[in-house]
Amino acid sequence: MHTRNEKNSHQPLSTRSLLQQFSGVATADGDGVKLTRIIGSPQLNMLDPFLLLDCFESDAAQDYIGGFPTHPHRGFETVTYLLNGRMRHKDSAGHEGVIESGGVQWMTAARGILHSEMPEQEEGLMKGFQLWVNLPARAKMNDPAYQEYPPQSTPLEHRSDGTEIRVIAGQTNQGTLGPVVNEYTFPTYMDISLPANTEFQQTLPAQHNAFIYVIGGGVSALGEDTSVTGHRHIISGKELGVLSKGEQVAVISGDRGGRFLLIAGRPLNEPVARGGPFVMNTREEVMQAFTDFNNGLFLP
């Protein structure tokens, strides 16, 4: 991995600029749960190693109460992060628990698991994200595994300028370390809240793919192209911005502040074959996953 120490300490870091913006498409999944698909849509099929990003947000129970009944996964990881609400998960390996606001469940489905996520509430706001992270071919048939952390275990960094950062994976420039460990894609996953007109910087490995998803307000990427042209593209609420390669992310919030996810990871650069809840390297492996599931091989 590239680190700051590999460069002359007096040489400025290269800053990522905004390449593309997407707003996602409205859809439904599970038992009629309404959501917005941001990655995994016709606009943005994937951003290696990220296969899918869904945002669900509603205070109408009929939009989420059906939840995500038992369904299979193989070949990748699912990351569920809640901003509001409570969701109970169960799986065929015997894991069960409740994800709460500020908590995260990072599930490595690997060779196969049956999994459900159901609302632990009958009213009120349910808001959160599910991210799918690919696994390398060498790990797709490993045993399933879990990393689950309640909100008190996902550290919240407070800065003197009013910035707050909840760190799920990766390490902030001030040293706050997220609890998730992943030796495949070495991800960064941060939930960042900025007061109005506040700048924020975060170093990242230069070769990692990265994006910003704005939850509310707006932010602008201060990439090297903007320093030349003076023109800033605002990424507004419910928009995703794909960032160029570079050693750091630098953004500034607008007059209403900004809250956003910063997510990055090392690309796997491997073939991807999808079949619904299965993501493998070849079509034959996907068909084998369907056969194994139909033969009951996803049960312990």
N, C-alpha and C positions, 0 to 999 in steps of 0.2 A: 504494500500500500504506500502511496505517496504521502509523505509528511512534510511539514514545514521545514524540518531540519535538513531536507535534501536540497533546499534552495539557499542561496545567499540570503542571510537574514535581513539585508538591506533592500532586497529586491521585492517590490510589491507583489502581492498575490494576484493571480488572474481572477477576475470577477465574472461570474456567470451572467449572461444576459437572457432575456425572454425570447424564446423561439416561436412558441405557438400558444394560443389560448383556446379553451374549449369550455362549453357550459354543460355538456352531458345531455342525456336523453331520459325522459320520464319512462318508467317501466314498472313492472311488478314482479316479485319473486316469492318463493315459499308459498304460503297459503294466502296469496293476495296482498302481501306487504308492498305498499307503494314506496318507490325509491327512485333516485336519480343515478343512472349508470354513467360514470365519468370516464373510467378506463374500462375497456372491453366493449366499447360502443363503435358504431361505424366511423365516428370521428377519430377515435384513438383506440386501435385494437389492443395494443399493449405497449408498455415502455419497459423493456427488459431491465430487471427481472419481474416487473409488476404486471400481472395478468388482468386484474380487475380492481376497480374502486367503486363501491356503491355508497351513496349517502342516503340514509333514511331519516326523515324528520316530519313528525306530525303530532298534533295534540288531539286528533280525532281517533278514538280507539279503533274504529272500523278499518283504519288504514294500516294498523300494525298488529291487532290482537290475534290474528291467525298465526303469526310468527313463522318460523321455519321448521316444520315438522321433520322427523328423522329422514336423513338423506345421506348418500355416500360421498366420500372424497378420496382421491388418490393422486399422488404425484406432486403436491404443492403444499403451501401453508396458508391458513386463513387467519387473519388478524382482525379481531372485533374490538373496537374502541368506542366507548359510550361517553357522550357529553351530557345527556340527560336521560334518566330512566333507569330501569333495572331489567335484566334479561337472564333467564336461567338456561344453562346449557347442560346437556347430558350426552354421553357417547357410549359406544359398544365396548369400550375398554374399561368402563367403570368409573370414568371421571364425571363429576357433577359439581356445579357451583353456580353462583350468581355474579354476573358482571354488573358493576355499579358505575355511576357517573365518575369519570376520571380513571376508571379501571380498564384493564386490557386483558384479552385472552389471545395468546399467540399459539395456535395449534398447528403442529406439524403432522399433516395427515399421512404423508409418506405412502407406505404400501397399501393402506386402506383403513377407513374408519367409518362408522355410521354415527351421525351427529345430529343433534337438534338444538335449536335456540328459540326459546319461547318467552314472550314478555312476562315479567314478574309484576305486572300492574294491569289494572283494568281501565285506568283513566290517566290523564295528564300527558305531558310531553315526552315522547320517545325520540331521541336524536342521537345519531352515531354513524359509524363508518364500518364497512368491511372491506379489507384489502386482501387480495390474493397475491402471494409471493411465490414465484416458481422455485423448484428445487433442481439441483443439478442431477444428471442422469445417475451418478454414483450414489445418490441419496434417496431416489424416488421409491425404492423398495425397502427402505429401513423401517424399523418399528415406529409406530406413531408416538408422538411426544407432546407434552404441554408445557407452556410457560404462562402462568396466570398470575396477575398481580392486581390486588385491590388498590383503590386510589391512594391510600397511605404509603404504598410501595412504589408508586410512580412519582418521583420527586418533582416538586414545583419550585423552580428557581425564580426568585424575586430580585429585580435589579433596581438600582437607585433612580433610574429614569421612569420607573413604573412598568417596565416590561416584565411579563410573566411567561415562563416556559415550562410546560409539563413535558418531561423527558421520558419517552418509552424505550427508545433505543438510540444508541450513539452518545456522544459527549458534547456538551456545549463548550464554547470558547472560555467560559469561566469555570469549567471543570465538573459540572453536574453530569452524572453518568446515569443513563437509563438502565433498568434492570434486565431487559431482554438481551440474551446472548445468541448470536447467530453466526456460525462460522462458514456459512455458504455464501451469503450476499452482504454481510457486514452492514446491516441497514442503519439508517438514521430515521427516526420517527419522532418528531417534536410538534407539540401544539403550542403556538406562540401568539401571545396577545400584546399588541403595541398600543400605547396611548397615541393621541393625534400627533402627526408630523414627527414621528420618532424613527430614527434609523436603527437598523439591526444588521449584524454581520455574523456569519457562521462559516467556519472552514469545513470543507468536505474533501474526501479523496477525489482528485481531479478526474479520474476515469469513471466515477460513479454516475449513473443516470439519476436525475433529480427533478422533482416538480413541487410546485406550491399549489395547495387548494385553499381558497379564501372562504372562510366560514362566514365572516361578516365584515363590514367596512370595506376597505380597499388598500392595496399596497402596490408599489411600483418597484420593479427590479432595477437596481442601479448598476447595470452591466456596462462593459467597456464601450459599447456602441452608444449608450445614452450620454457618456461623458464627452463624446465627440459631437453628437448632434444636438444634445440638450433636450431631446424628446423622450418622454417617459410614457410607456404604456401602462395604464392602470389595470390591475387584475381585481375585478370587483367581486362582491359576495357571490358564492356558488359558481365560481369560475376556477378552472384549473389552468395553470401556466407551466408549460414544459420549459426547462432551463437548459442552456447550452452547457458544455463541459467547462470546467474551471475549478480553481482551488478554493473559492469561497462564494457564498451567496451574500449579497448585500441588497437590502430593500429599505424603503421608507414608506411609512403609513400616510394615509390621507388625513383630511380635516376631521374625519369621524373615527380615526384610529383604524386598526385592522387586527383581525384574528385569523390565523391560517395554520394549516398543516404544512410542515416541511418534511418531505419524505425523499430518501435517496437510498440507492443500493448498487452493489457491484453487478453489472450485467453478466449473465451466464454465457451468452453467445452460443447457444445450443438450439437445435431444431425444436419446434414446439408443435405438438399435435394435440388438439382439444377434442373432447367429446363430453359436453355437459359438465358434470362434476369431476371429470378425469382429465388430467393434463400430463401427457407423456412426451416422449421424443419421436415416436413413430405411430402411424395409424394402427399398425398391428398391436402395439402395446396398449392402445386405447381399447381396441376390440377385446383384448385379453382381460382388461379391467372390467368390462361389461360381463364377460363370461364368469370371471371370479366372483363378481357381485351376485350374479344370478345363481351361482352355485353355493352361496352362503359363506364364502371364504373371507368376508370382511368382519365376521364375528370372531371373538377370541376363542 
